[in-house]
Amino acid sequence: MSKPVKKAVGKMAKKAYDHAPEPVKEKVKDTLKEKAKETFVNGVEDGIQSKANEASEKLENAKEKNADNVHTKAEEAKEKVQDVLLSVREKLGNAKEAGEEFQKKISSSNGKQTKVKGVGNIKGASDIKSSFNIKSSTEIKSSENIKSSKDIKTICS
């Protein structure tokens, strides 16, 4: 309804109310109270329902955003971990190769020393045994010193 029509209807209702008998006025008051209460309750319910719907939508949007963020962060973390693992793998491979090369160099340098004797391999006068280093006949082991099966210790004894 437009504003002027509402005004006219309101004035007519007021005049009718003023000229009506007392029992009709009571019924009109009760009816108006019930209608006002019903309108108020419906308005409040609608307002609460719309607020709840808005909150639900906002919550759903936030939930979707968080889910997207979690997935993107998980992907980024996965990529970073894979990059780190690949770099560690490369470094371990390089360390292994370096170790193998080092071993080859050491073994080849040891092999060269056995083929060609250097100054360090020549014995000096102190290395030659003298008469004091030679064993006497008493130090030589005899058949009595040879161990038999009785001399071998077992786990039980």
C-alpha positions as CSV (number, residue, x, y, z in Angstrom):
1,M,0.0,0.0,0.0
2,S,1.1,3.5,-0.7
3,K,1.6,6.1,2.1
4,P,-1.6,8.2,1.5
5,V,-3.8,5.0,1.4
6,K,-2.2,3.8,4.7
7,K,-2.9,7.1,6.3
8,A,-6.5,7.1,5.2
9,V,-7.1,3.5,6.4
10,G,-5.4,4.3,9.7
11,K,-7.7,7.4,10.3
12,M,-10.8,5.3,9.4
13,A,-9.8,2.6,11.8
14,K,-9.2,5.1,14.6
15,K,-12.7,6.7,14.1
16,A,-14.3,3.3,14.0
17,Y,-12.5,2.3,17.1
18,D,-13.6,5.5,18.9
19,H,-17.3,5.1,18.0
20,A,-17.4,1.3,18.7
21,P,-18.9,-0.1,22.0
22,E,-16.7,-1.2,24.8
23,P,-16.8,-5.1,24.3
24,V,-15.8,-4.5,20.6
25,K,-13.0,-2.3,21.7
26,E,-11.7,-5.1,24.0
27,K,-11.8,-7.6,21.1
28,V,-10.1,-5.2,18.8
29,K,-7.4,-4.6,21.4
30,D,-6.8,-8.3,21.9
31,T,-6.8,-8.9,18.1
32,L,-4.3,-6.0,17.6
33,K,-2.1,-7.3,20.4
34,E,-2.0,-10.8,18.9
35,K,-1.4,-9.4,15.4
36,A,1.4,-7.1,16.7
37,K,2.9,-10.0,18.7
38,E,2.7,-12.3,15.6
39,T,4.2,-9.6,13.4
40,F,7.0,-9.0,15.9
41,V,7.8,-12.7,16.4
42,N,7.8,-13.3,12.6
43,G,10.1,-10.2,12.1
44,V,12.4,-11.4,14.9
45,E,12.4,-15.0,13.5
46,D,13.1,-13.8,10.0
47,G,15.9,-11.5,11.2
48,I,17.5,-14.2,13.3
49,Q,17.1,-16.7,10.4
50,S,18.7,-14.4,7.9
51,K,21.6,-13.6,10.3
52,A,22.0,-17.4,10.9
53,N,22.0,-17.9,7.1
54,E,24.6,-15.2,6.6
55,A,26.8,-16.6,9.4
56,S,26.5,-20.1,7.9
57,E,27.5,-18.8,4.4
58,K,30.4,-16.9,5.8
59,L,31.5,-20.0,7.7
60,E,31.2,-22.1,4.6
61,N,33.2,-19.6,2.6
62,A,35.9,-19.5,5.3
63,K,36.0,-23.3,5.4
64,E,36.4,-23.5,1.7
65,K,39.2,-20.9,1.7
66,N,41.0,-22.7,4.5
67,A,40.7,-26.0,2.7
68,D,42.2,-24.4,-0.4
69,N,44.9,-22.8,1.6
70,V,45.7,-26.1,3.4
71,H,46.0,-27.9,0.0
72,T,48.2,-25.2,-1.5
73,K,50.4,-25.1,1.6
74,A,50.7,-28.9,1.6
75,E,51.7,-28.9,-2.1
76,E,54.3,-26.2,-1.4
77,A,55.6,-28.1,1.6
78,K,55.7,-31.3,-0.5
79,E,57.7,-29.6,-3.3
80,K,60.1,-28.1,-0.8
81,V,60.7,-31.5,0.9
82,Q,61.3,-33.1,-2.5
83,D,63.7,-30.4,-3.5
84,V,65.6,-30.8,-0.2
85,L,65.7,-34.6,-0.6
86,L,67.0,-34.3,-4.2
87,S,69.7,-31.9,-3.1
88,V,70.7,-34.3,-0.3
89,R,70.7,-37.1,-2.7
90,E,73.0,-35.2,-5.1
91,K,75.3,-34.2,-2.2
92,L,75.5,-37.9,-1.0
93,G,76.3,-39.0,-4.6
94,N,79.0,-36.4,-4.8
95,A,80.4,-37.4,-1.4
96,K,80.4,-41.1,-2.5
97,E,82.2,-40.3,-5.8
98,A,84.8,-38.2,-3.9
99,G,85.3,-41.1,-1.4
100,E,85.7,-43.6,-4.2
101,E,88.2,-41.3,-6.0
102,F,90.1,-40.8,-2.7
103,Q,90.2,-44.6,-2.2
104,K,91.5,-45.1,-5.8
105,K,94.2,-42.5,-5.2
106,I,95.3,-44.1,-1.9
107,S,95.2,-47.6,-3.3
108,S,97.1,-46.5,-6.4
109,S,99.7,-44.7,-4.3
110,N,100.1,-47.8,-2.1
111,G,100.5,-50.0,-5.3
112,K,103.2,-47.7,-6.6
113,Q,105.2,-48.0,-3.5
114,T,105.4,-51.7,-3.7
115,K,106.6,-51.6,-7.3
116,V,109.3,-48.9,-7.0
117,K,111.1,-48.6,-3.6
118,G,111.8,-45.2,-2.4
119,V,114.2,-43.8,0.1
120,G,111.8,-44.6,2.9
121,N,111.8,-48.3,2.1
122,I,115.6,-48.8,2.3
123,K,116.7,-50.4,5.6
124,G,119.2,-48.7,7.7
125,A,122.1,-50.1,9.8
126,S,119.9,-50.2,12.9
127,D,117.5,-52.6,11.1
128,I,120.2,-55.2,10.7
129,K,120.1,-58.0,13.3
130,S,123.2,-58.3,15.5
131,S,124.4,-61.3,17.4
132,F,122.3,-60.2,20.3
133,N,119.0,-60.6,18.3
134,I,119.7,-64.1,17.3
135,K,117.9,-66.8,19.3
136,S,119.9,-69.3,21.3
137,S,119.3,-73.0,21.4
138,T,117.3,-72.6,24.7
139,E,114.8,-70.3,23.2
140,I,113.9,-72.6,20.4
141,K,110.6,-74.4,21.0
142,S,110.7,-78.2,21.3
143,S,108.1,-80.9,20.9
144,E,107.0,-80.4,24.5
145,N,105.7,-76.9,23.7
146,I,103.3,-78.0,21.0
147,K,99.7,-77.9,22.1
148,S,97.5,-80.9,22.0
149,S,93.7,-81.2,21.8
150,K,93.7,-81.4,25.7
151,D,95.2,-77.9,25.9
152,I,92.4,-76.2,23.8
153,K,89.9,-74.4,26.0
154,T,86.2,-75.1,25.3
155,I,83.2,-72.9,26.0
156,C,82.1,-75.1,28.9
157,S,85.3,-74.9,30.9
